[in-house]
Amino acid sequence: MMPEHEDQDYDFGITIISPEGRIFQVEYARESVKRGATAIGVLYDKGAVLLAERRIHSRLVEPAHTKKLYVIDQHIAVASSGLVADSRVLIDMARVECQNNRIRYGEELPVGMLARAICEVKQTYTQHGGVRPFGAALLIGGIDKGVPALYETDPSGAYRSIFAGGIGRGATKVQTYLEGHWTAGLSKDAAIDLALHAIADQYDEDLTVDNLELAILSTDGGYCEIGGAALGAFLAKLVPAA
């Protein structure tokens, strides 16, 4: 067995892979995501639903300024979890990528190409000294030439196309719930209900319009945030008033 102090030596070098095949700094970055707010993405027949937990630790904080959903382009939005500052850097980079593509080619950047560009940067930060991995994961939802798309990114730089998924502190329970209940061809309302049930299944507080953010990306209407009374109506169906 390797002495404990030798195993700990691998904690200090981002460029060193341990004998067990681990990069500890990447694993620590994943722990940052696991401690972050829960976010969920669900594809439906004509778009994608993004739902995020808005964690407010003090009544002195303005809820509207605690964002977890971000518009990237007319056809792309992102839900983030993990270190907020790291997420903001990646989101700004994603917006620039989309703008550059419009300027150069006069067309929208495909969602998969954006996920790849973000993860190329993430992966670069796992192999150079003097930097650390991004402690953030993203769910990237969008519309590719009329077809809904959803991608999940990891601090290691890995990404994958998914039908539904979750990131953050409740990701394990959310994933289990979605695997048991997601089906192809969901309607918009059914996808919203599924996302809300998935987060309610692991959430230890009452769900309210103040501690949730909900948005959809549709093939016929683009990006639309759902809040206030509209979100309240979905929550009322989820948890009927006594």
N, C-alpha and C positions, 0 to 999 in steps of 0.2 A: 504494500500500500504506500502511496506517495505521502511523505510527511506533510502535515497541514500547512507549514510555512511555504513549502514549494508550490502547493496548489494556489495559495493566495498570491504568489508572484504574478500569476497570469491576470490578476485583476488590474494591474497597472498599465498593461500594454494593449492598445487597440489593435495592433498589427500582429499579435501573437495568438495562435490557436493552441489551446491546451491539449495534452495527450488524449483527452476524452473527446476532442473535436469541438470544443466549446469556445466561443468568444464571449467572455464574461461581460464586457461592456455592452454588447448587444442584448444580452439577457437582462441586464439592469435597465436598459432602455425599454424593454418589453414590460418590466415591472412598473415603470412609470405609466404606461398605457393601462395596465391592469388596475391601477389606482385612480384612473381618470373616470370622467363621467361616461355613462353608458350611451352608446349611439347605435342605431339600427337602420339598415337599409333593406327594402323589399321591392322587388320588381313586380309590376302588374301588367296587364295586357297592353296598356297604352302609355306606360311610363314607369317612374320609380318614386317610391316614398322614402323620405329621410326623416327620422325621428331621433331627437337627442334629449337627454336629461340635462336640465339646467340646474346646476348645483349652486345654491345661494346660501352662504354660510352666515350671513348677517342680515337683519332686517334693514340695515342702513345701505345695503347695496341695491342699486336700481336694476331690477330684473332684465330690462331690455338691453342692458349693457353687458350681460353675461351671455355671449354668443357661442354657439357650438355648430351652427349651420351657416355656410358662407356661399354666396353666389360667385362662381368663377367666370362664367361666360353666359351668354343667353341660353345655352343648352346644357350647361354643366353646373352642378353644385356639390358641396363637400360637407360631410359631417366629421368632426374631429374628436379625438380623445387623447389624453396624455398631457404633456407640458404645453400650456397655452402659447408661450412665446415661441416654442419650436414649431407648433402648428401654424402660427402666423407667418413665419418665414416661408414655409412650404406653400401656404395659400397664396402669398404674394408672388412666389415664383411661378405657381400654376397660372395665375392671371396673366403674367407677362408672357408665358408660353402660348397661351391662347391668343393674346393680342398680336404677338409676332407672327403667328400662323396666318391670321387674317390679313396682316400687312403684306406678307410675302406671297401668299397663295390665293388670297381673296376668298377663303372658305373656312368653315369651322374646323377646329382641331378635333379629331376623333377621340373619344373618351379613353380608349385603350392606349393611344399614343401619349396622352397626358399622364396616365398612370405609369407608363413606362418611363417617361421623362422624370417624374417625381422620384421614382424608385432608383433610377440611375444616380441621382444626387444622393439619395439615402445610402446606397451601397458604397459610394465613394467615401462617405464619412465613416465607414467601418474598416477602412484599410490604410489610413494615413495617420501618422503620429501628429500630435498637437491638436487633434479634433476629437469629438466624441459623437456617437450616433444620435440621431434625432429621437427624442423620447416622445414620439407622437405617431399615432396611426390614423389613417384617413379612410373613410368610405366615400368613394367618388361615384356619383350618380349622374346620368346624362342621357341624351338622345343622339344616336348615331344614324343620320340619314333616315329618320323615322323609326328607328329600332331602339327600344330602351336598353340601357347598359348599366351595370353596377360592378365596381371594382373595390377590392379591399387591399390596402397597403400595410406593410409591416416595417418596423424600425430597421430590420436587416437589409431592406431593399427588395424583398420579395413582394410580388403582387399576384392577384388572381381574380379572374372574372367569376362572379357569383350570382345566384338568383336571390339570395337573401342572406343576411349575416349581421353579426353584432361585434362591437369593439368596446373596450372599457371594462370597468369593474364587474359588470354583470354579464360579460360576453359568454361565459360557459353555459349559464342557465338559458340565456337568450338563444344561443345556438341550438341547444337541445329542444327548446320549444319550437323554433322555426323548422327544424328538421322533421318534427312530428306533425306540423300543421300547414306548412307552405305547399301549395299546389300550383301548377302552371295555369295561366289564363285567369288569374284573379282580377276582379274589378278594382277600381280605385278605392271605393269604400271598404271592400273586403281586405285590401292590402293595408289600409290605415288601421282597421280593426285588428288585424293580425299583429302589426307592429306595436299597437297599444297593449294588446294582451301579452305580448312577449315581454315588454318592459314591466308591466304590472306583475308578471309572474315572479320577478326577482326584486322588485322595488319594495323597500321597507317603510315607505311613507305614502300618504295619500297623493294621488296624481292630480295636479291642478294645472290650469292654464299658465300659471307663473313658473312652474318647475319643469315644463316641457317646451320643446320647440318642434314644430312639425311643418314639413314642406313637401311639395310634389313637383316633379318634372314630368310634363306630359307631352305627347307628340303633337297635340293640337293647341296647347296653351302655354308652353314653356314653363318657367319657374314660378311657383306661387306658394307663399307662406300661408299657413292656416293657423290662426290664433283667435283669441277672444271668444266670442259666442260660437263661432264655427267649431273651434277645438272643444269648447265646453259641451257642444252637442254630441260629439263623438265620445267624450268622457262620460256623459250621462248615460249613453247606451252601454258603456263598459261597466260602470258601477251605478246602477239605478238608485235614485234618491230614495231614502227610507220613508 
